Amino acid sequence: METKKEGSLAGFIVPSIVGIFLFMIPVQYDGNWTVIVKIIADMISKSIGDFLPILCVAIVTISALLGIIFLRKPTFITSYPVVANTFSTTAIWVVIRVIGTIFIWLTYLGIDADENSSGLIHMITVSDAGGFVLHDLLSVLVIIFLLAGLLLPLLLDFGLLEFIGALLTQIMRPLFTIPGRAAVDCITSWIGDGTLGVMLTANQYEGGYYSKREAAIIATTFSAVSITFSIVVLAQVDLMEYFGLYYLLICAIGIACALILPRIPPLSRKKDEYLVEGKAMGESLPEGYTSSVQYGFALARQRVAEFRGLSQFLENGVKNAAGMWFGVLPVVMCIGTLALVLANNTSVFEILGTPFLPLLQFLDVPQAAEASKTMIVGFTDMFTPSIIAASSITSPMTKFIVAVISVTQLIYLSEVGGLILGSKIPVSLPELFVLFLERTIISLFIAAPAAHLIFQ
């Protein structure tokens, strides 16, 4: 009987501890709780901040140009796996990349951005649409993507996910219908940043460790909003004294959504098909192992034995970073800008929020009409509902409910939703919207009664 080669225990423990320290351990820095990767990213951003917008312009432009070229599948691209994997896409995504390129150039050049201007181009380039996406979002994401992409192999390639998967599969599978290793995605998102969770999930899906169904569930249910963003949202409505109860409620709603959504459409209709066969972990304890811990250590050491050294680490890191730079940034620029243009210049989201009015009235939410206007706009950007609430709602209870809902809705197109659409995770735009609505309804049925208890 052939035995699998095992790597050293230190080869598993040391890189994994470094990865956990960088991505998953909360630290207080400059008065805020965050993670080391985010601190490093912020330091780099501050030191080269003026250079970041043009870097984003270059990335989005190159993505569109090489996407167009790749449609003809020239050998000078297809013969290089990393390049082919980064720029291979379909015609519709090439169109999105091209639109993103047009938007980013209009915004960067400041065409028609003067506050006295009007018209479609002005709607795109102003500071609360294209300007926000380029300067406040992409200029932050570009450094996070680079650092996270280069350092994610510490979490991925040295057995940590195999070890966690062996320990938690018996819990995660019956409760949430997903592998135990998904717990790492969740912790990374909640403590660090939702974008890191999506990156991790996309990487695992493309490597064959998650099926289509599992990747869709994890990306839309476990790539949660970070503690840092939650603090910013609650501060926006001036209710920071309720943060403890606020975050406990967010966690409770997150668990409820994770229990319900995988069991109803559209997630329940996804198939357990893999991009790469034979990589997924088994669900039961094999013969010869007396505990999940023993089995987890064995799997981790096998993964270490497969590691090819520094060249593989750098190759995987560059592939991760390039995929996020050239695949996701153009999507965020295109879809995020379009969503904010609609939110800022039309009554689309106000009209779409009208069906929530009877539900809000049924739940006895004060200022239900004003609150209904915030329900759908969160699909564009997580901060917009709290901004609207701060300016138009006077009831602390309603502000609190809006702040909770805007975080638990999770799937906003300016970041997490755009990242999912830009990745290979099999979730379409209509499916994202349905999931957004489902999360909103579940959240309301929990948040409103809880708010009544808190503010009675």
VOKEDO-548057 format. One record per residue (C-alpha): residue number from 1; x negated, y negated, z negated; residue in one letter. Coordinates in steps of 0.5 Angstrom, whole numbers, plus 500, padded with zeros to 3 digits. Layout:
BEGIN
pos->NUM&xx->X&yy->Y&zz->Z&code->a
...
This chain:
BEGIN
pos->1&xx->500&yy->500&zz->500&code->m
pos->2&xx->497&yy->493&zz->502&code->e
pos->3&xx->496&yy->488&zz->497&code->t
pos->4&xx->497&yy->481&zz->498&code->k
pos->5&xx->490&yy->477&zz->496&code->k
pos->6&xx->491&yy->472&zz->490&code->e
pos->7&xx->488&yy->466&zz->489&code->g
pos->8&xx->485&yy->463&zz->482&code->s
pos->9&xx->490&yy->461&zz->477&code->l
pos->10&xx->486&yy->454&zz->477&code->a
pos->11&xx->487&yy->453&zz->484&code->g
pos->12&xx->494&yy->453&zz->482&code->f
pos->13&xx->494&yy->449&zz->476&code->i
pos->14&xx->489&yy->443&zz->477&code->v
pos->15&xx->492&yy->441&zz->484&code->p
pos->16&xx->499&yy->442&zz->481&code->s
pos->17&xx->498&yy->438&zz->475&code->i
pos->18&xx->495&yy->432&zz->479&code->v
pos->19&xx->501&yy->432&zz->483&code->g
pos->20&xx->506&yy->432&zz->478&code->i
pos->21&xx->502&yy->426&zz->474&code->f
pos->22&xx->502&yy->422&zz->481&code->l
pos->23&xx->510&yy->424&zz->483&code->f
pos->24&xx->514&yy->426&zz->477&code->m
pos->25&xx->511&yy->423&zz->470&code->i
pos->26&xx->514&yy->416&zz->469&code->p
pos->27&xx->510&yy->411&zz->466&code->v
pos->28&xx->511&yy->404&zz->464&code->q
pos->29&xx->508&yy->399&zz->468&code->y
pos->30&xx->509&yy->391&zz->469&code->d
pos->31&xx->515&yy->392&zz->464&code->g
pos->32&xx->518&yy->397&zz->469&code->n
pos->33&xx->519&yy->405&zz->469&code->w
pos->34&xx->516&yy->408&zz->475&code->t
pos->35&xx->511&yy->413&zz->478&code->v
pos->36&xx->504&yy->413&zz->479&code->i
pos->37&xx->505&yy->413&zz->487&code->v
pos->38&xx->509&yy->407&zz->487&code->k
pos->39&xx->504&yy->403&zz->483&code->i
pos->40&xx->499&yy->405&zz->487&code->i
pos->41&xx->503&yy->403&zz->493&code->a
pos->42&xx->505&yy->397&zz->490&code->d
pos->43&xx->498&yy->395&zz->489&code->m
pos->44&xx->496&yy->396&zz->496&code->i
pos->45&xx->502&yy->392&zz->499&code->s
pos->46&xx->500&yy->386&zz->494&code->k
pos->47&xx->493&yy->386&zz->497&code->s
pos->48&xx->495&yy->387&zz->505&code->i
pos->49&xx->502&yy->384&zz->504&code->g
pos->50&xx->501&yy->379&zz->510&code->d
pos->51&xx->499&yy->385&zz->515&code->f
pos->52&xx->505&yy->390&zz->513&code->l
pos->53&xx->510&yy->387&zz->518&code->p
pos->54&xx->506&yy->387&zz->524&code->i
pos->55&xx->504&yy->394&zz->522&code->l
pos->56&xx->511&yy->396&zz->522&code->c
pos->57&xx->512&yy->393&zz->528&code->v
pos->58&xx->507&yy->397&zz->531&code->a
pos->59&xx->509&yy->403&zz->529&code->i
pos->60&xx->516&yy->402&zz->531&code->v
pos->61&xx->514&yy->400&zz->538&code->t
pos->62&xx->509&yy->406&zz->539&code->i
pos->63&xx->515&yy->411&zz->536&code->s
pos->64&xx->519&yy->408&zz->542&code->a
pos->65&xx->514&yy->408&zz->547&code->l
pos->66&xx->511&yy->415&zz->546&code->l
pos->67&xx->518&yy->418&zz->545&code->g
pos->68&xx->520&yy->416&zz->552&code->i
pos->69&xx->514&yy->419&zz->555&code->i
pos->70&xx->515&yy->425&zz->551&code->f
pos->71&xx->522&yy->426&zz->554&code->l
pos->72&xx->518&yy->428&zz->560&code->r
pos->73&xx->513&yy->433&zz->556&code->k
pos->74&xx->507&yy->431&zz->558&code->p
pos->75&xx->501&yy->436&zz->557&code->t
pos->76&xx->497&yy->430&zz->553&code->f
pos->77&xx->502&yy->430&zz->548&code->i
pos->78&xx->505&yy->437&zz->548&code->t
pos->79&xx->498&yy->440&zz->547&code->s
pos->80&xx->497&yy->437&zz->540&code->y
pos->81&xx->501&yy->440&zz->535&code->p
pos->82&xx->501&yy->434&zz->530&code->v
pos->83&xx->503&yy->429&zz->536&code->v
pos->84&xx->508&yy->433&zz->539&code->a
pos->85&xx->511&yy->435&zz->532&code->n
pos->86&xx->511&yy->427&zz->531&code->t
pos->87&xx->514&yy->425&zz->537&code->f
pos->88&xx->518&yy->430&zz->540&code->s
pos->89&xx->526&yy->428&zz->540&code->t
pos->90&xx->532&yy->428&zz->544&code->t
pos->91&xx->535&yy->422&zz->548&code->a
pos->92&xx->539&yy->420&zz->543&code->i
pos->93&xx->534&yy->419&zz->538&code->w
pos->94&xx->529&yy->415&zz->543&code->v
pos->95&xx->535&yy->410&zz->544&code->v
pos->96&xx->535&yy->409&zz->537&code->i
pos->97&xx->528&yy->408&zz->537&code->r
pos->98&xx->528&yy->403&zz->543&code->v
pos->99&xx->534&yy->399&zz->539&code->i
pos->100&xx->530&yy->399&zz->533&code->g
pos->101&xx->524&yy->396&zz->537&code->t
pos->102&xx->528&yy->391&zz->540&code->i
pos->103&xx->531&yy->389&zz->533&code->f
pos->104&xx->524&yy->389&zz->530&code->i
pos->105&xx->521&yy->385&zz->535&code->w
pos->106&xx->527&yy->380&zz->535&code->l
pos->107&xx->526&yy->379&zz->527&code->t
pos->108&xx->518&yy->379&zz->527&code->y
pos->109&xx->518&yy->373&zz->532&code->l
pos->110&xx->524&yy->370&zz->528&code->g
pos->111&xx->528&yy->369&zz->535&code->i
pos->112&xx->534&yy->365&zz->533&code->d
pos->113&xx->533&yy->366&zz->526&code->a
pos->114&xx->534&yy->359&zz->524&code->d
pos->115&xx->540&yy->358&zz->519&code->e
pos->116&xx->544&yy->353&zz->523&code->n
pos->117&xx->544&yy->358&zz->529&code->s
pos->118&xx->549&yy->363&zz->531&code->s
pos->119&xx->551&yy->369&zz->536&code->g
pos->120&xx->549&yy->376&zz->536&code->l
pos->121&xx->541&yy->375&zz->536&code->i
pos->122&xx->542&yy->371&zz->530&code->h
pos->123&xx->546&yy->376&zz->526&code->m
pos->124&xx->540&yy->381&zz->527&code->i
pos->125&xx->534&yy->377&zz->525&code->t
pos->126&xx->537&yy->373&zz->519&code->v
pos->127&xx->534&yy->375&zz->512&code->s
pos->128&xx->540&yy->379&zz->510&code->d
pos->129&xx->540&yy->383&zz->516&code->a
pos->130&xx->534&yy->385&zz->520&code->g
pos->131&xx->529&yy->380&zz->516&code->g
pos->132&xx->531&yy->384&zz->510&code->f
pos->133&xx->530&yy->391&zz->513&code->v
pos->134&xx->523&yy->389&zz->516&code->l
pos->135&xx->520&yy->385&zz->510&code->h
pos->136&xx->524&yy->388&zz->504&code->d
pos->137&xx->525&yy->395&zz->506&code->l
pos->138&xx->520&yy->397&zz->512&code->l
pos->139&xx->514&yy->393&zz->509&code->s
pos->140&xx->515&yy->397&zz->502&code->v
pos->141&xx->517&yy->404&zz->505&code->l
pos->142&xx->511&yy->404&zz->510&code->v
pos->143&xx->506&yy->404&zz->504&code->i
pos->144&xx->510&yy->409&zz->500&code->i
pos->145&xx->510&yy->414&zz->506&code->f
pos->146&xx->503&yy->414&zz->507&code->l
pos->147&xx->501&yy->415&zz->500&code->l
pos->148&xx->506&yy->420&zz->499&code->a
pos->149&xx->505&yy->424&zz->506&code->g
pos->150&xx->498&yy->424&zz->504&code->l
pos->151&xx->499&yy->427&zz->497&code->l
pos->152&xx->505&yy->431&zz->498&code->l
pos->153&xx->501&yy->437&zz->499&code->p
pos->154&xx->499&yy->437&zz->492&code->l
pos->155&xx->506&yy->439&zz->490&code->l
pos->156&xx->507&yy->443&zz->497&code->l
pos->157&xx->501&yy->447&zz->498&code->d
pos->158&xx->498&yy->450&zz->491&code->f
pos->159&xx->504&yy->454&zz->489&code->g
pos->160&xx->508&yy->449&zz->484&code->l
pos->161&xx->514&yy->450&zz->488&code->l
pos->162&xx->514&yy->458&zz->488&code->e
pos->163&xx->513&yy->458&zz->481&code->f
pos->164&xx->518&yy->453&zz->479&code->i
pos->165&xx->523&yy->457&zz->484&code->g
pos->166&xx->521&yy->464&zz->481&code->a
pos->167&xx->523&yy->460&zz->474&code->l
pos->168&xx->530&yy->457&zz->476&code->l
pos->169&xx->533&yy->461&zz->482&code->t
pos->170&xx->537&yy->465&zz->477&code->q
pos->171&xx->540&yy->458&zz->475&code->i
pos->172&xx->540&yy->454&zz->481&code->m
pos->173&xx->543&yy->459&zz->486&code->r
pos->174&xx->549&yy->460&zz->482&code->p
pos->175&xx->551&yy->453&zz->480&code->l
pos->176&xx->548&yy->449&zz->486&code->f
pos->177&xx->548&yy->455&zz->491&code->t
pos->178&xx->540&yy->453&zz->493&code->i
pos->179&xx->533&yy->456&zz->491&code->p
pos->180&xx->530&yy->454&zz->484&code->g
pos->181&xx->524&yy->450&zz->488&code->r
pos->182&xx->530&yy->445&zz->489&code->a
pos->183&xx->529&yy->443&zz->482&code->a
pos->184&xx->522&yy->439&zz->484&code->v
pos->185&xx->526&yy->435&zz->489&code->d
pos->186&xx->531&yy->433&zz->484&code->c
pos->187&xx->526&yy->431&zz->479&code->i
pos->188&xx->521&yy->427&zz->484&code->t
pos->189&xx->527&yy->423&zz->486&code->s
pos->190&xx->530&yy->421&zz->480&code->w
pos->191&xx->524&yy->420&zz->476&code->i
pos->192&xx->520&yy->417&zz->482&code->g
pos->193&xx->524&yy->415&zz->489&code->d
pos->194&xx->530&yy->418&zz->493&code->g
pos->195&xx->525&yy->417&zz->499&code->t
pos->196&xx->520&yy->422&zz->496&code->l
pos->197&xx->526&yy->427&zz->495&code->g
pos->198&xx->528&yy->427&zz->502&code->v
pos->199&xx->521&yy->427&zz->505&code->m
pos->200&xx->520&yy->433&zz->500&code->l
pos->201&xx->526&yy->437&zz->503&code->t
pos->202&xx->525&yy->435&zz->510&code->a
pos->203&xx->518&yy->438&zz->509&code->n
pos->204&xx->520&yy->444&zz->506&code->q
pos->205&xx->526&yy->445&zz->511&code->y
pos->206&xx->521&yy->445&zz->517&code->e
pos->207&xx->516&yy->450&zz->514&code->g
pos->208&xx->522&yy->455&zz->513&code->g
pos->209&xx->523&yy->455&zz->506&code->y
pos->210&xx->530&yy->452&zz->506&code->y
pos->211&xx->536&yy->454&zz->511&code->s
pos->212&xx->540&yy->449&zz->514&code->k
pos->213&xx->545&yy->449&zz->509&code->r
pos->214&xx->540&yy->449&zz->503&code->e
pos->215&xx->536&yy->443&zz->506&code->a
pos->216&xx->543&yy->439&zz->508&code->a
pos->217&xx->545&yy->440&zz->500&code->i
pos->218&xx->539&yy->438&zz->497&code->i
pos->219&xx->538&yy->432&zz->501&code->a
pos->220&xx->545&yy->429&zz->500&code->t
pos->221&xx->546&yy->432&zz->493&code->t
pos->222&xx->539&yy->432&zz->490&code->f
pos->223&xx->535&yy->426&zz->493&code->s
pos->224&xx->538&yy->422&zz->488&code->a
pos->225&xx->537&yy->414&zz->486&code->v
pos->226&xx->531&yy->413&zz->482&code->s
pos->227&xx->531&yy->410&zz->475&code->i
pos->228&xx->528&yy->404&zz->477&code->t
pos->229&xx->533&yy->403&zz->482&code->f
pos->230&xx->539&yy->404&zz->477&code->s
pos->231&xx->536&yy->399&zz->473&code->i
pos->232&xx->536&yy->394&zz->478&code->v
pos->233&xx->543&yy->395&zz->480&code->v
pos->234&xx->545&yy->394&zz->473&code->l
pos->235&xx->541&yy->388&zz->472&code->a
pos->236&xx->544&yy->385&zz->478&code->q
pos->237&xx->551&yy->385&zz->474&code->v
pos->238&xx->548&yy->383&zz->468&code->d
pos->239&xx->550&yy->389&zz->464&code->l
pos->240&xx->543&yy->392&zz->462&code->m
pos->241&xx->545&yy->393&zz->454&code->e
pos->242&xx->549&yy->399&zz->457&code->y
pos->243&xx->544&yy->402&zz->460&code->f
pos->244&xx->543&yy->408&zz->456&code->g
pos->245&xx->551&yy->410&zz->457&code->l
pos->246&xx->550&yy->408&zz->464&code->y
pos->247&xx->545&yy->412&zz->466&code->y
pos->248&xx->548&yy->418&zz->462&code->l
pos->249&xx->554&yy->417&zz->466&code->l
pos->250&xx->550&yy->417&zz->473&code->i
pos->251&xx->547&yy->424&zz->471&code->c
pos->252&xx->554&yy->427&zz->469&code->a
pos->253&xx->557&yy->425&zz->476&code->i
pos->254&xx->550&yy->427&zz->480&code->g
pos->255&xx->551&yy->434&zz->476&code->i
pos->256&xx->559&yy->434&zz->478&code->a
pos->257&xx->557&yy->432&zz->485&code->c
pos->258&xx->552&yy->438&zz->486&code->a
pos->259&xx->557&yy->443&zz->483&code->l
pos->260&xx->563&yy->441&zz->488&code->i
pos->261&xx->560&yy->438&zz->494&code->l
pos->262&xx->556&yy->445&zz->496&code->p
pos->263&xx->563&yy->449&zz->496&code->r
pos->264&xx->567&yy->444&zz->500&code->i
pos->265&xx->566&yy->442&zz->508&code->p
pos->266&xx->562&yy->439&zz->511&code->p
pos->267&xx->556&yy->442&zz->507&code->l
pos->268&xx->560&yy->449&zz->506&code->s
pos->269&xx->560&yy->450&zz->513&code->r
pos->270&xx->553&yy->450&zz->514&code->k
pos->271&xx->549&yy->456&zz->516&code->k
pos->272&xx->543&yy->459&zz->513&code->d
pos->273&xx->539&yy->459&zz->519&code->e
pos->274&xx->531&yy->457&zz->518&code->y
pos->275&xx->527&yy->454&zz->523&code->l
pos->276&xx->521&yy->459&zz->521&code->v
pos->277&xx->523&yy->466&zz->519&code->e
pos->278&xx->520&yy->469&zz->513&code->g
pos->279&xx->518&yy->464&zz->509&code->k
pos->280&xx->524&yy->463&zz->504&code->a
pos->281&xx->523&yy->466&zz->497&code->m
pos->282&xx->527&yy->473&zz->495&code->g
pos->283&xx->532&yy->472&zz->490&code->e
pos->284&xx->531&yy->478&zz->485&code->s
pos->285&xx->525&yy->480&zz->481&code->l
pos->286&xx->521&yy->485&zz->485&code->p
pos->287&xx->519&yy->492&zz->482&code->e
pos->288&xx->512&yy->491&zz->478&code->g
pos->289&xx->514&yy->484&zz->475&code->y
pos->290&xx->517&yy->484&zz->468&code->t
pos->291&xx->519&yy->477&zz->467&code->s
pos->292&xx->520&yy->471&zz->472&code->s
pos->293&xx->514&yy->467&zz->469&code->v
pos->294&xx->509&yy->473&zz->471&code->q
pos->295&xx->513&yy->473&zz->478&code->y
pos->296&xx->512&yy->466&zz->479&code->g
pos->297&xx->504&yy->466&zz->477&code->f
pos->298&xx->503&yy->471&zz->482&code->a
pos->299&xx->507&yy->467&zz->488&code->l
pos->300&xx->503&yy->461&zz->486&code->a
pos->301&xx->496&yy->465&zz->486&code->r
pos->302&xx->498&yy->468&zz->493&code->q
pos->303&xx->500&yy->461&zz->496&code->r
pos->304&xx->493&yy->458&zz->493&code->v
pos->305&xx->490&yy->464&zz->497&code->a
pos->306&xx->493&yy->462&zz->503&code->e
pos->307&xx->490&yy->455&zz->503&code->f
pos->308&xx->485&yy->454&zz->508&code->r
pos->309&xx->481&yy->448&zz->504&code->g
pos->310&xx->481&yy->441&zz->505&code->l
pos->311&xx->482&yy->441&zz->513&code->s
pos->312&xx->489&yy->444&zz->512&code->q
pos->313&xx->490&yy->439&zz->506&code->f
pos->314&xx->488&yy->433&zz->511&code->l
pos->315&xx->492&yy->436&zz->517&code->e
pos->316&xx->499&yy->437&zz->513&code->n
pos->317&xx->498&yy->430&zz->509&code->g
pos->318&xx->497&yy->427&zz->516&code->v
pos->319&xx->503&yy->431&zz->519&code->k
pos->320&xx->507&yy->428&zz->513&code->n
pos->321&xx->505&yy->421&zz->514&code->a
pos->322&xx->506&yy->421&zz->521&code->a
pos->323&xx->513&yy->424&zz->521&code->g
pos->324&xx->515&yy->419&zz->516&code->m
pos->325&xx->512&yy->413&zz->520&code->w
pos->326&xx->514&yy->414&zz->527&code->f
pos->327&xx->520&yy->418&zz->526&code->g
pos->328&xx->524&yy->415&zz->520&code->v
pos->329&xx->522&yy->407&zz->520&code->l
pos->330&xx->525&yy->406&zz->527&code->p
pos->331&xx->531&yy->409&zz->525&code->v
pos->332&xx->532&yy->405&zz->518&code->v
pos->333&xx->530&yy->399&zz->523&code->m
pos->334&xx->536&yy->401&zz->527&code->c
pos->335&xx->541&yy->403&zz->523&code->i
pos->336&xx->540&yy->399&zz->517&code->g
pos->337&xx->540&yy->393&zz->521&code->t
pos->338&xx->546&yy->395&zz->525&code->l
pos->339&xx->550&yy->396&zz->518&code->a
pos->340&xx->548&yy->390&zz->515&code->l
pos->341&xx->550&yy->386&zz->521&code->v
pos->342&xx->557&yy->389&zz->520&code->l
pos->343&xx->557&yy->388&zz->513&code->a
pos->344&xx->555&yy->381&zz->513&code->n
pos->345&xx->559&yy->378&zz->519&code->n
pos->346&xx->565&yy->383&zz->520&code->t
pos->347&xx->571&yy->385&zz->515&code->s
pos->348&xx->570&yy->392&zz->517&code->v
pos->349&xx->568&yy->395&zz->510&code->f
pos->350&xx->573&yy->390&zz->507&code->e
pos->351&xx->579&yy->394&zz->511&code->i
pos->352&xx->575&yy->401&zz->510&code->l
pos->353&xx->576&yy->400&zz->503&code->g
pos->354&xx->583&yy->398&zz->503&code->t
pos->355&xx->585&yy->406&zz->502&code->p
pos->356&xx->581&yy->406&zz->495&code->f
pos->357&xx->586&yy->400&zz->493&code->l
pos->358&xx->592&yy->405&zz->490&code->p
pos->359&xx->586&yy->410&zz->487&code->l
pos->360&xx->583&yy->404&zz->483&code->l
pos->361&xx->590&yy->402&zz->481&code->q
pos->362&xx->592&yy->409&zz->479&code->f
pos->363&xx->586&yy->409&zz->475&code->l
pos->364&xx->587&yy->402&zz->472&code->d
pos->365&xx->581&yy->399&zz->474&code->v
pos->366&xx->582&yy->391&zz->473&code->p
pos->367&xx->581&yy->387&zz->479&code->q
pos->368&xx->582&yy->393&zz->483&code->a
pos->369&xx->583&yy->389&zz->490&code->a
pos->370&xx->576&yy->386&zz->489&code->e
pos->371&xx->573&yy->392&zz->487&code->a
pos->372&xx->576&yy->396&zz->493&code->s
pos->373&xx->572&yy->391&zz->498&code->k
pos->374&xx->565&yy->394&zz->495&code->t
pos->375&xx->567&yy->402&zz->496&code->m
pos->376&xx->565&yy->403&zz->503&code->i
pos->377&xx->560&yy->397&zz->504&code->v
pos->378&xx->555&yy->402&zz->499&code->g
pos->379&xx->554&yy->406&zz->506&code->f
pos->380&xx->550&yy->401&zz->509&code->t
pos->381&xx->546&yy->399&zz->503&code->d
pos->382&xx->546&yy->401&zz->495&code->m
pos->383&xx->545&yy->393&zz->493&code->f
pos->384&xx->550&yy->390&zz->497&code->t
pos->385&xx->556&yy->393&zz->492&code->p
pos->386&xx->553&yy->390&zz->486&code->s
pos->387&xx->551&yy->383&zz->489&code->i
pos->388&xx->559&yy->383&zz->491&code->i
pos->389&xx->561&yy->385&zz->484&code->a
pos->390&xx->556&yy->380&zz->481&code->a
pos->391&xx->559&yy->374&zz->485&code->s
pos->392&xx->567&yy->376&zz->486&code->s
pos->393&xx->568&yy->380&zz->480&code->i
pos->394&xx->569&yy->377&zz->472&code->t
pos->395&xx->571&yy->384&zz->469&code->s
pos->396&xx->565&yy->387&zz->465&code->p
pos->397&xx->569&yy->394&zz->466&code->m
pos->398&xx->570&yy->393&zz->473&code->t
pos->399&xx->562&yy->391&zz->474&code->k
pos->400&xx->560&yy->397&zz->470&code->f
pos->401&xx->564&yy->402&zz->475&code->i
pos->402&xx->562&yy->398&zz->481&code->v
pos->403&xx->554&yy->399&zz->479&code->a
pos->404&xx->555&yy->406&zz->477&code->v
pos->405&xx->559&yy->408&zz->484&code->i
pos->406&xx->554&yy->404&zz->488&code->s
pos->407&xx->548&yy->409&zz->485&code->v
pos->408&xx->552&yy->415&zz->485&code->t
pos->409&xx->555&yy->414&zz->492&code->q
pos->410&xx->547&yy->416&zz->494&code->l
pos->411&xx->548&yy->416&zz->502&code->i
pos->412&xx->546&yy->409&zz->504&code->y
pos->413&xx->544&yy->408&zz->511&code->l
pos->414&xx->539&yy->403&zz->510&code->s
pos->415&xx->534&yy->408&zz->506&code->e
pos->416&xx->536&yy->415&zz->504&code->v
pos->417&xx->542&yy->416&zz->510&code->g
pos->418&xx->537&yy->413&zz->515&code->g
pos->419&xx->531&yy->418&zz->512&code->l
pos->420&xx->536&yy->424&zz->513&code->i
pos->421&xx->538&yy->422&zz->520&code->l
pos->422&xx->531&yy->420&zz->522&code->g
pos->423&xx->529&yy->427&zz->519&code->s
pos->424&xx->530&yy->434&zz->522&code->k
pos->425&xx->535&yy->436&zz->516&code->i
pos->426&xx->541&yy->438&zz->520&code->p
pos->427&xx->546&yy->433&zz->518&code->v
pos->428&xx->550&yy->428&zz->523&code->s
pos->429&xx->552&yy->421&zz->522&code->l
pos->430&xx->559&yy->423&zz->521&code->p
pos->431&xx->558&yy->428&zz->516&code->e
pos->432&xx->554&yy->423&zz->512&code->l
pos->433&xx->560&yy->419&zz->512&code->f
pos->434&xx->565&yy->424&zz->510&code->v
pos->435&xx->560&yy->426&zz->504&code->l
pos->436&xx->559&yy->419&zz->502&code->f
pos->437&xx->567&yy->419&zz->501&code->l
pos->438&xx->567&yy->425&zz->497&code->e
pos->439&xx->562&yy->423&zz->493&code->r
pos->440&xx->565&yy->416&zz->492&code->t
pos->441&xx->572&yy->419&zz->490&code->i
pos->442&xx->569&yy->424&zz->485&code->i
pos->443&xx->565&yy->419&zz->482&code->s
pos->444&xx->571&yy->414&zz->481&code->l
pos->445&xx->575&yy->420&zz->478&code->f
pos->446&xx->569&yy->420&zz->472&code->i
pos->447&xx->567&yy->413&zz->472&code->a
pos->448&xx->573&yy->410&zz->471&code->a
pos->449&xx->576&yy->414&zz->465&code->p
pos->450&xx->569&yy->413&zz->462&code->a
pos->451&xx->569&yy->406&zz->463&code->a
pos->452&xx->575&yy->405&zz->459&code->h
pos->453&xx->572&yy->409&zz->453&code->l
pos->454&xx->566&yy->404&zz->453&code->i
pos->455&xx->570&yy->398&zz->454&code->f
pos->456&xx->576&yy->399&zz->450&code->q
